[in-house]
């Protein structure tokens, strides 16, 4: 360790060239140094390694046994260092073999991951994608530790300290089964409140949401009879019962089994965002993935 502290990169580069040229003058020319400077470097190297390293010979200088031992490890170390500090190479998705990990709810899977998936498989066929369950309190730690590359979350609820890119703004619509007797046209506010409502409660068991807050401001309340943790189940419930639900518009825009109407109450929407950690912000592969997903939604 003490020897490492005494070394600098110039000394190692000089030694590598000397072991290649076996000549101080030629080494100086290759490195664009003066010959005295190379001689000074060699003197420092001899002191650090406790070995002459290069000895005068009939045709220049010949390496010692210790110098021969250093030649290959030194070359490999300098190559690795050069690779580490070289500019990042352009990302070629057609040749990539990355495994990307994203965190999303079932809503994020349907509205963000699914629209991007087909094109992603075509553009980067050698890559893999893992979708992890989105647990909001874990997002920041998972991103910092490299457990996830991206998370899809509302901008309002995004943890601080992460990079963010807005993907789209979502709004709520009222949905029920095709042929629902109360959804042939937009219901009145009174009719809306009397319907049997399903609510998605990500934390589990909740019967109150943004729609109820909007109704409460008008002194009204609706009848919420079912609370579920995921959106996936709601579609089946609505298609097979007379229950209704206030759902994100993107989630039901292609649901042919559902009747969708504008609700009689104005409910604030939300902005969906893509989140990532600073550590991968400038990585070419990560930049490509972010841009691809943003252009797919």
LINVENTA-V170144 format. One record per pair of residues at least 12 apart in sequence whose C-alpha atoms are under 10 Angstrom apart, sorted by the first residue. I is the first residue (numbers start at 1). J is the second residue. If there is no record, write none. Layout:
i,j
I,J
I,J
This chain:
i,j
2,48
3,45
3,47
3,48
3,49
4,48
6,44
6,45
6,48
7,44
7,45
7,48
9,78
9,81
10,31
10,41
11,38
11,40
11,41
11,42
11,44
11,45
12,41
12,42
12,45
12,74
12,75
12,77
12,78
13,31
13,41
13,74
13,75
13,78
14,27
14,28
14,30
14,31
14,33
14,37
14,38
14,39
14,41
14,42
14,45
15,27
15,38
15,41
15,42
15,45
15,53
15,54
15,67
15,70
15,71
15,74
15,75
16,67
16,70
16,71
16,72
16,74
16,75
16,78
17,30
17,31
17,71
17,75
18,30
18,38
18,42
18,53
18,54
18,61
18,62
18,63
18,67
18,71
19,53
19,54
19,61
19,62
19,63
19,64
19,67
19,68
19,70
19,71
19,75
20,63
20,71
21,60
21,61
21,62
22,54
22,55
22,56
22,57
22,59
22,60
22,61
22,62
22,63
23,54
23,56
23,59
23,60
23,61
23,62
24,36
24,37
24,38
24,39
24,42
24,54
24,60
24,61
25,38
25,39
25,60
42,54
49,66
49,67
50,66
51,64
51,65
51,66
51,67
52,64
52,65
52,66
52,67
53,65
53,66
53,67
53,68
53,70
54,66
54,67
54,68
88,282
88,283
88,284
88,285
89,283
89,284
89,285
90,283
90,284
90,285
90,288
91,283
91,284
91,285
91,286
91,287
91,288
92,123
92,124
92,284
92,285
92,288
93,120
93,121
93,122
93,123
93,124
93,125
93,126
93,127
93,285
93,288
93,289
94,121
94,122
94,123
94,124
94,125
94,126
94,127
95,123
95,124
95,125
95,126
95,127
96,123
96,124
96,125
96,126
96,127
96,128
96,285
97,124
97,125
97,126
97,127
97,128
98,124
98,126
98,127
98,128
98,129
98,285
98,286
99,126
99,127
99,128
99,129
99,130
99,149
100,127
100,128
100,129
100,130
100,131
100,147
100,148
100,149
100,150
100,285
100,286
100,289
101,128
101,129
101,130
101,131
101,132
101,143
101,146
101,147
101,148
101,149
101,150
101,151
102,129
102,130
102,131
102,132
102,133
102,134
102,143
102,147
102,148
102,149
102,150
102,151
102,152
102,274
102,275
102,276
103,130
103,131
103,132
103,133
103,134
103,135
103,136
103,139
103,142
103,143
103,147
103,148
103,149
103,150
103,151
103,152
103,153
103,274
103,275
104,131
104,132
104,133
104,134
104,135
104,136
104,150
104,151
104,152
104,153
104,274
105,131
105,132
105,133
105,134
105,135
105,136
105,151
105,152
105,153
105,202
105,230
105,231
106,131
106,133
106,134
106,229
106,230
106,231
106,232
106,251
107,152
107,153
107,230
107,231
107,232
107,248
107,250
107,251
108,134
108,151
108,152
108,153
108,154
108,251
108,272
108,273
109,131
109,132
109,133
109,152
110,231
110,232
110,250
110,251
110,252
111,248
111,250
111,251
111,252
111,272
111,296
111,297
112,152
112,167
112,168
112,250
112,272
112,274
112,293
112,294
112,296
112,297
113,129
113,131
113,152
113,293
113,296
113,297
114,296
114,297
115,293
115,295
115,296
115,297
116,289
116,292
116,293
116,294
116,295
116,296
116,297
117,129
117,293
117,296
118,296
119,292
119,293
119,296
120,289
120,292
120,293
120,296
123,292
124,289
130,148
130,149
131,148
131,150
131,151
132,147
132,148
132,151
133,151
134,151
134,152
134,153
135,151
135,153
135,202
135,203
136,151
136,152
136,153
136,157
136,158
136,159
137,158
137,159
138,159
139,151
139,152
139,153
139,158
139,159
139,162
139,275
139,276
139,277
140,158
140,159
140,160
140,161
140,162
140,275
140,276
140,277
141,159
141,277
142,276
142,277
143,162
143,275
143,276
143,277
143,278
143,279
143,280
144,161
144,162
144,276
144,277
144,278
144,279
144,280
145,277
145,279
146,276
146,277
146,279
146,280
148,276
148,277
149,275
149,276
149,277
149,279
149,280
149,281
149,286
149,289
149,290
150,163
150,164
150,274
150,275
150,276
150,277
150,280
150,286
150,289
150,290
151,164
151,273
151,274
151,275
151,276
151,277
152,164
152,165
152,166
152,167
152,272
152,273
152,274
152,275
152,276
153,166
153,167
153,271
153,272
153,273
153,274
153,275
154,166
154,167
154,168
154,169
154,170
154,270
154,271
154,272
154,273
154,274
154,275
155,167
155,169
155,270
155,271
155,272
155,273
155,274
155,275
156,270
156,271
156,272
156,273
157,270
157,271
157,272
157,273
158,272
158,273
158,274
158,275
159,275
161,275
161,276
161,277
161,278
162,274
162,275
162,276
162,277
162,278
162,279
162,281
163,273
163,274
163,275
163,276
163,277
163,278
163,279
163,280
163,281
164,272
164,273
164,274
164,275
164,276
164,277
165,272
165,273
165,274
165,275
165,276
165,290
165,291
165,294
166,271
166,272
166,273
166,274
166,275
166,294
167,271
167,272
167,273
167,274
167,293
167,294
167,295
167,296
167,297
168,270
168,271
168,272
168,273
168,274
168,294
168,297
169,250
169,269
169,270
169,271
169,272
169,273
170,247
170,248
170,249
170,250
170,251
170,268
170,269
170,270
170,271
170,272
171,246
171,247
171,248
171,249
171,250
171,266
171,267
171,268
171,269
171,270
171,271
172,210
172,211
172,245
172,246
172,247
172,248
172,249
172,250
172,251
172,261
172,262
172,263
172,266
172,267
172,268
172,269
172,270
173,245
173,246
173,247
173,248
173,249
173,250
173,251
173,252
173,253
173,260
173,261
173,262
173,263
173,264
173,265
173,266
173,267
174,186
174,187
174,192
174,197
174,244
174,245
174,246
174,247
174,248
174,249
174,252
174,258
174,259
174,260
174,261
174,262
174,263
174,264
174,265
175,197
175,234
175,235
175,238
175,239
175,243
175,244
175,245
175,246
175,247
175,248
175,249
175,252
175,255
175,258
175,259
175,260
175,261
175,262
175,263
176,197
176,234
176,235
176,237
176,238
176,239
176,240
176,241
176,242
176,243
176,244
176,245
176,246
176,247
176,257
176,258
176,259
176,260
176,261
177,235
177,236
177,237
177,238
177,239
177,240
177,241
177,242
177,243
177,244
177,256
177,257
177,258
177,259
177,260
178,238
178,239
178,240
178,242
178,256
178,257
178,258
178,259
178,260
179,239
179,242
179,257
179,258
179,259
180,238
180,239
180,241
180,242
180,243
180,244
180,258
180,259
181,242
182,195
182,242
182,244
183,244
183,259
183,260
183,261
183,262
184,259
184,260
184,261
185,259
185,260
185,261
185,262
186,260
186,261
186,262
186,263
186,264
187,261
187,262
187,263
187,264
188,263
188,264
188,265
189,215
189,220
189,222
189,263
189,264
189,265
190,220
190,221
190,222
190,264
191,222
191,264
192,221
192,222
192,223
192,244
192,263
192,264
192,265
193,212
193,215
193,220
193,221
193,222
193,223
193,224
193,264
194,221
194,222
194,223
194,224
195,222
195,223
195,224
195,225
195,242
195,243
195,244
195,245
196,222
196,223
196,224
196,225
196,226
196,241
196,242
196,243
196,244
196,245
197,222
197,223
197,224
197,225
197,226
197,227
197,238
197,242
197,243
197,244
197,245
197,246
198,223
198,224
198,225
198,226
198,227
198,228
198,234
198,237
198,238
198,243
198,244
198,245
198,246
198,247
199,211
199,224
199,225
199,226
199,227
199,228
199,229
199,230
199,231
199,234
199,244
199,245
199,246
199,247
200,226
200,227
200,228
200,229
200,230
200,231
200,232
200,233
200,234
200,245
200,246
200,247
201,226
201,227
201,228
201,229
201,230
201,231
202,227
202,228
202,229
202,230
202,231
203,228
203,229
203,230
204,227
204,228
204,229
204,230
205,226
205,227
205,228
205,229
206,224
206,226
206,227
206,228
206,229
207,223
207,224
207,225
207,226
207,227
207,228
208,221
208,222
208,224
208,227
209,246
210,246
210,267
210,268
210,269
211,246
211,263
211,265
211,266
211,267
211,268
212,224
212,265
212,267
213,267
213,268
214,265
214,266
214,267
214,268
215,265
215,266
215,267
218,265
224,243
224,244
224,245
225,243
226,243
226,245
231,247
231,248
231,251
232,251
234,247
235,247
235,251
235,252
235,255
235,257
235,258
236,257
236,258
238,257
238,258
238,259
239,255
239,256
239,257
239,258
239,259
240,257
244,258
244,259
244,260
245,260
246,260
246,261
246,262
246,263
246,267
247,260
248,269
248,270
249,261
249,262
249,269
273,294
274,290
274,293
274,294
275,290
276,290
